[in-house]
């Protein structure tokens, strides 16, 4: 009877002490040109907000997106001067490490 009861418990719940862990949903990845620069999530986190819009000109070092990770707000800057080509994530979205958050075209 004990084996039957244990087999009804989801594996994830059994291995995490009763809480179900949910993996972040993958974002749709836009196409990259060879000279595009990518801003990727350095660690898993939540997109708090974008401080730029698609089509906006940015300079290297300008803040592009705010990412909350480990209860800290991280400002992710543009690595180059250019134009914001795409912002594939959405505000409030949970993203994985290395998820593309912005694409900047020179």
MDTraj code that builds the backbone (N, CA, C; nanometers):
import mdtraj as md
import numpy as np

residues = "UNK UNK UNK UNK UNK UNK UNK UNK UNK UNK UNK UNK UNK UNK UNK UNK UNK UNK UNK UNK UNK UNK UNK UNK UNK UNK UNK UNK UNK UNK UNK UNK UNK UNK UNK UNK UNK UNK UNK UNK UNK UNK UNK UNK UNK UNK UNK UNK UNK UNK UNK UNK UNK UNK UNK UNK UNK UNK UNK UNK UNK UNK UNK UNK UNK UNK UNK UNK UNK UNK UNK UNK UNK UNK UNK UNK UNK UNK UNK UNK UNK UNK UNK UNK UNK UNK UNK UNK UNK UNK UNK UNK UNK UNK UNK UNK UNK UNK UNK UNK UNK UNK UNK UNK UNK UNK".split()
xyz = np.array([
    [0.0836, -0.1199, 0.0000],
    [0.0000, 0.0000, 0.0000],
    [0.0874, 0.1253, 0.0000],
    [0.1991, 0.1208, 0.0718],
    [0.2879, 0.2366, 0.0761],
    [0.3439, 0.2692, -0.0624],
    [0.3856, 0.1668, -0.1395],
    [0.4388, 0.1906, -0.2736],
    [0.3355, 0.2572, -0.3637],
    [0.2111, 0.2174, -0.3530],
    [0.1052, 0.2774, -0.4349],
    [0.0876, 0.4244, -0.3998],
    [0.0978, 0.4583, -0.2724],
    [0.0815, 0.5965, -0.2289],
    [0.1977, 0.6829, -0.2785],
    [0.3187, 0.6317, -0.2679],
    [0.4362, 0.7060, -0.3113],
    [0.4334, 0.7280, -0.4623],
    [0.3864, 0.6305, -0.5385],
    [0.3866, 0.6441, -0.6838],
    [0.2894, 0.7511, -0.7331],
    [0.1963, 0.7957, -0.6488],
    [0.1020, 0.8995, -0.6885],
    [0.1580, 1.0398, -0.6676],
    [0.2694, 1.0518, -0.5965],
    [0.3297, 1.1822, -0.5697],
    [0.4169, 1.2202, -0.6889],
    [0.3968, 1.3385, -0.7461],
    [0.4823, 1.3793, -0.8588],
    [0.6296, 1.3782, -0.8186],
    [0.7144, 1.3348, -0.9086],
    [0.8587, 1.3252, -0.8819],
    [0.9152, 1.4601, -0.8378],
    [0.8791, 1.5680, -0.9054],
    [0.9323, 1.7002, -0.8710],
    [0.8955, 1.7388, -0.7285],
    [0.7740, 1.7072, -0.6866],
    [0.7314, 1.7413, -0.5512],
    [0.8090, 1.6589, -0.4495],
    [0.8318, 1.5324, -0.4805],
    [0.9038, 1.4463, -0.3877],
    [1.0491, 1.4912, -0.3737],
    [1.1096, 1.5376, -0.4817],
    [1.2511, 1.5726, -0.4772],
    [1.2773, 1.7146, -0.4275],
    [1.1746, 1.7982, -0.4189],
    [1.1965, 1.9353, -0.3734],
    [1.1290, 1.9618, -0.2393],
    [1.0982, 1.8552, -0.1677],
    [1.0396, 1.8733, -0.0359],
    [0.8946, 1.9198, -0.0404],
    [0.8234, 1.8909, -0.1482],
    [0.6817, 1.9211, -0.1539],
    [0.6456, 2.0420, -0.2377],
    [0.7422, 2.1196, -0.2820],
    [0.7082, 2.2351, -0.3657],
    [0.7417, 2.2022, -0.5105],
    [0.6535, 2.2395, -0.5993],
    [0.6750, 2.2132, -0.7418],
    [0.7594, 2.3263, -0.8008],
    [0.8712, 2.2925, -0.8577],
    [0.9553, 2.3929, -0.9232],
    [0.9129, 2.4017, -1.0693],
    [0.8992, 2.5232, -1.1199],
    [0.8576, 2.5417, -1.2582],
    [0.9707, 2.6069, -1.3362],
    [1.0068, 2.5469, -1.4468],
    [1.1133, 2.6015, -1.5310],
    [1.0619, 2.7240, -1.6055],
    [1.1474, 2.8228, -1.6260],
    [1.1054, 2.9404, -1.7023],
    [1.0678, 2.9023, -1.8452],
    [0.9684, 2.9694, -1.8991],
    [0.9274, 2.9445, -2.0371],
    [1.0304, 3.0072, -2.1311],
    [1.0675, 2.9366, -2.2361],
    [1.1647, 2.9947, -2.3288],
    [1.1035, 3.1101, -2.4074],
    [1.1818, 3.2133, -2.4290],
    [1.1360, 3.3277, -2.5076],
    [1.1600, 3.2988, -2.6552],
    [1.0789, 3.3560, -2.7402],
    [1.1021, 3.3444, -2.8840],
    [1.2288, 3.4242, -2.9161],
    [1.3188, 3.3652, -2.9901],
    [1.4456, 3.4307, -3.0201],
    [1.4417, 3.4912, -3.1602],
    [1.4562, 3.6234, -3.1716],
    [1.4576, 3.6874, -3.3032],
    [1.5868, 3.6541, -3.3780],
    [1.5844, 3.6761, -3.5085],
    [1.7029, 3.6481, -3.5901],
    [1.8111, 3.7527, -3.5661],
    [1.9356, 3.7057, -3.5697],
    [2.0506, 3.7935, -3.5480],
    [2.1273, 3.8136, -3.6775],
    [2.1703, 3.9364, -3.7011],
    [2.2641, 3.9636, -3.8090],
    [2.4045, 3.9471, -3.7509],
    [2.5030, 3.9271, -3.8359],
    [2.6397, 3.9005, -3.7918],
    [2.6968, 4.0106, -3.7029],
    [2.6580, 4.1362, -3.7266],
    [2.7162, 4.2458, -3.6491],
    [2.6282, 4.2920, -3.5324],
    [2.5169, 4.2241, -3.5069],
    [2.4305, 4.2606, -3.3945],
    [2.4970, 4.2262, -3.2613],
    [2.4703, 4.3074, -3.1610],
    [2.5164, 4.2798, -3.0251],
    [2.3966, 4.2299, -2.9446],
    [2.4217, 4.1339, -2.8582],
    [2.3154, 4.0742, -2.7781],
    [2.3372, 4.1063, -2.6312],
    [2.2291, 4.1423, -2.5638],
    [2.2323, 4.1539, -2.4183],
    [2.1603, 4.0304, -2.3669],
    [2.2331, 3.9458, -2.2947],
    [2.1780, 3.8210, -2.2431],
    [2.1746, 3.8255, -2.0907],
    [2.0832, 3.7490, -2.0338],
    [2.0715, 3.7424, -1.8881],
    [2.1964, 3.6752, -1.8312],
    [2.2694, 3.7434, -1.7420],
    [2.3893, 3.6825, -1.6845],
    [2.3564, 3.5709, -1.5855],
    [2.2355, 3.5765, -1.5292],
    [2.1856, 3.4758, -1.4356],
    [2.0340, 3.4686, -1.4532],
    [1.9696, 3.3611, -1.4067],
    [1.8235, 3.3561, -1.4154],
    [1.7626, 3.4714, -1.3365],
    [1.6502, 3.5236, -1.3828],
    [1.5867, 3.6338, -1.3115],
    [1.4535, 3.6719, -1.3720],
    [1.4021, 3.7858, -1.3275],
    [1.2744, 3.8381, -1.3744],
    [1.2993, 3.9730, -1.4408],
    [1.2456, 3.9905, -1.5606],
    [1.2579, 4.1182, -1.6312],
    [1.1683, 4.2189, -1.5593],
    [1.2302, 4.3164, -1.4922],
    [1.1522, 4.4192, -1.4231],
    [1.0934, 4.5164, -1.5231],
    [1.1797, 4.5687, -1.6117],
    [1.1305, 4.6579, -1.7165],
    [1.2432, 4.6908, -1.8131],
    [1.2010, 4.7303, -1.9323],
    [1.2941, 4.7833, -2.0309],
    [1.2960, 4.9341, -2.0136],
    [1.4130, 4.9951, -2.0280],
    [1.4240, 5.1409, -2.0171],
    [1.4445, 5.2038, -2.1546],
    [1.4308, 5.1221, -2.2592],
    [1.4409, 5.1677, -2.3978],
    [1.3258, 5.1061, -2.4769],
    [1.3094, 5.1529, -2.6005],
    [1.2083, 5.0980, -2.6907],
    [1.2754, 5.0537, -2.8199],
    [1.2114, 4.9623, -2.8915],
    [1.2621, 4.9198, -3.0219],
    [1.2708, 5.0426, -3.1124],
    [1.3836, 5.0556, -3.1821],
    [1.4059, 5.1691, -3.2709],
    [1.4810, 5.2843, -3.2057],
    [1.4955, 5.2794, -3.0747],
    [1.5640, 5.3871, -3.0021],
    [1.7150, 5.3737, -3.0173],
    [1.7847, 5.4885, -3.0323],
    [1.9313, 5.4886, -3.0372],
    [1.9850, 5.4800, -2.8944],
    [2.0878, 5.3977, -2.8745],
    [2.1543, 5.3862, -2.7444],
    [2.3046, 5.4000, -2.7642],
    [2.3708, 5.4448, -2.6594],
    [2.5169, 5.4518, -2.6585],
    [2.5696, 5.3384, -2.5725],
    [2.6923, 5.2972, -2.5992],
    [2.7542, 5.1935, -2.5176],
    [2.7495, 5.2367, -2.3714],
    [2.7032, 5.1485, -2.2851],
    [2.6936, 5.1788, -2.1426],
    [2.5564, 5.2246, -2.0977],
    [2.4691, 5.2645, -2.1933],
    [2.3328, 5.3047, -2.1565],
    [2.2557, 5.1841, -2.1031],
    [2.1774, 5.2056, -1.9979],
    [2.0921, 5.0996, -1.9438],
    [1.9871, 5.0618, -2.0473],
    [1.9640, 4.9319, -2.0625],
    [1.8646, 4.8828, -2.1582],
    [1.7520, 4.8092, -2.0866],
    [1.7873, 4.7229, -1.9921],
    [1.6873, 4.6406, -1.9237],
    [1.7257, 4.6254, -1.7767],
    [1.6241, 4.6197, -1.6913],
    [1.6452, 4.5942, -1.5491],
    [1.6013, 4.4514, -1.5206],
    [1.6922, 4.3733, -1.4633],
    [1.6678, 4.2328, -1.4339],
    [1.6782, 4.2120, -1.2834],
    [1.5756, 4.1522, -1.2244],
    [1.5811, 4.1205, -1.0818],
    [1.6309, 3.9777, -1.0676],
    [1.7369, 3.9620, -0.9901],
    [1.7936, 3.8302, -0.9660],
    [1.8489, 3.8270, -0.8245],
    [1.8188, 3.7234, -0.7529],
    [1.8632, 3.7066, -0.6142],
    [1.8291, 3.8299, -0.5299],
    [1.7078, 3.8815, -0.5499],
    [1.6541, 3.9963, -0.4764],
    [1.7325, 4.1254, -0.4989],
    [1.8075, 4.1302, -0.6084],
    [1.8809, 4.2516, -0.6437],
    [1.8382, 4.2964, -0.7827],
    [1.8347, 4.4283, -0.8031],
    [1.8013, 4.4855, -0.9331],
    [1.9309, 4.5080, -1.0100],
    [1.9402, 4.4486, -1.1281],
    [2.0602, 4.4590, -1.2105],
    [2.0286, 4.5364, -1.3372],
    [2.1026, 4.6440, -1.3622],
    [2.0864, 4.7229, -1.4834],
    [2.1819, 4.6662, -1.5877],
    [2.1274, 4.6210, -1.7003],
    [2.2106, 4.5630, -1.8051],
    [2.2295, 4.6658, -1.9164],
    [2.3545, 4.7037, -1.9436],
    [2.3829, 4.8103, -2.0408],
    [2.4021, 4.7592, -2.1832],
    [2.3916, 4.8516, -2.2770],
    [2.4225, 4.8212, -2.4164],
    [2.5744, 4.8084, -2.4297],
    [2.6212, 4.7048, -2.4982],
    [2.7658, 4.6900, -2.5166],
    [2.8214, 4.7785, -2.6285],
    [2.7325, 4.8331, -2.7124],
    [2.7767, 4.9128, -2.8280],
    [2.6849, 5.0330, -2.8493],
    [2.7326, 5.1281, -2.9297],
    [2.6453, 5.2341, -2.9803],
    [2.5610, 5.1708, -3.0906],
    [2.4329, 5.2013, -3.0931],
    [2.3496, 5.1454, -3.1992],
    [2.2024, 5.1712, -3.1770],
    [2.1211, 5.0937, -3.2466],
    [1.9759, 5.1056, -3.2414],
    [1.9171, 4.9768, -3.1860],
    [1.8206, 4.9907, -3.0963],
    [1.7553, 4.8737, -3.0378],
    [1.6749, 4.8042, -3.1478],
    [1.7120, 4.6805, -3.1786],
    [1.6484, 4.6036, -3.2858],
    [1.5320, 4.5196, -3.2330],
    [1.5495, 4.4604, -3.1144],
    [1.4456, 4.3730, -3.0595],
    [1.4582, 4.3648, -2.9083],
    [1.3431, 4.3481, -2.8437],
    [1.3346, 4.3267, -2.6991],
    [1.2463, 4.2030, -2.6802],
    [1.3059, 4.0833, -2.6916],
    [1.2266, 3.9611, -2.6990],
    [1.1549, 3.9171, -2.5718],
    [1.1967, 3.9626, -2.4566],
    [1.1289, 3.9235, -2.3326],
    [1.0208, 4.0264, -2.3000],
    [0.9375, 3.9948, -2.2023],
    [0.8325, 4.0877, -2.1606],
    [0.8481, 4.1205, -2.0130],
    [0.7951, 4.2344, -1.9733],
    [0.8012, 4.2753, -1.8332],
    [0.7350, 4.1676, -1.7478],
    [0.8034, 4.1287, -1.6391],
    [0.7507, 4.0279, -1.5486],
    [0.7863, 3.8856, -1.5870],
    [0.8463, 3.8675, -1.7036],
    [0.8819, 3.7332, -1.7501],
    [1.0023, 3.6794, -1.6737],
    [0.9952, 3.5528, -1.6350],
    [1.1090, 3.4846, -1.5745],
    [1.1943, 3.4302, -1.6881],
    [1.3224, 3.4637, -1.6850],
    [1.4127, 3.4219, -1.7922],
    [1.5264, 3.3373, -1.7365],
    [1.5762, 3.2484, -1.8191],
    [1.6876, 3.1619, -1.7822],
    [1.8199, 3.2338, -1.8068],
    [1.9263, 3.1805, -1.7482],
    [2.0601, 3.2324, -1.7746],
    [2.0844, 3.2241, -1.9251],
    [2.1450, 3.3251, -1.9811],
    [2.1789, 3.3349, -2.1234],
    [2.0596, 3.3640, -2.2149],
    [1.9402, 3.3873, -2.1584],
    [1.8254, 3.4249, -2.2420],
    [1.8536, 3.5605, -2.3062],
    [1.8194, 3.5746, -2.4326],
    [1.8396, 3.7016, -2.5031],
    [1.7346, 3.8012, -2.4549],
    [1.7814, 3.9150, -2.4023],
    [1.6914, 4.0182, -2.3506],
    [1.6811, 4.1366, -2.4454],
    [1.7847, 4.1605, -2.5250],
    [1.7829, 4.2722, -2.6196],
    [1.8845, 4.2462, -2.7299],
    [1.8525, 4.3013, -2.8470],
    [1.9447, 4.2956, -2.9606],
    [1.9667, 4.4389, -3.0075],
    [2.0938, 4.4757, -3.0190],
    [2.1320, 4.6104, -3.0610],
    [2.2047, 4.6002, -3.1950],
    [2.1582, 4.6768, -3.2942],
    [2.2251, 4.6816, -3.4252],
    [2.3140, 4.8049, -3.4304],
    [2.4373, 4.7895, -3.4809],
    [2.5274, 4.9053, -3.4886],
    [2.4819, 5.0077, -3.5911],
])
top = md.Topology()
chain = top.add_chain()
for i, resn in enumerate(residues, 1):
    res = top.add_residue(resn, chain, resSeq=i)
    for name in ("N", "CA", "C"):
        top.add_atom(name, md.element.get_by_symbol(name[0]), res)
traj = md.Trajectory(xyz[None], top)
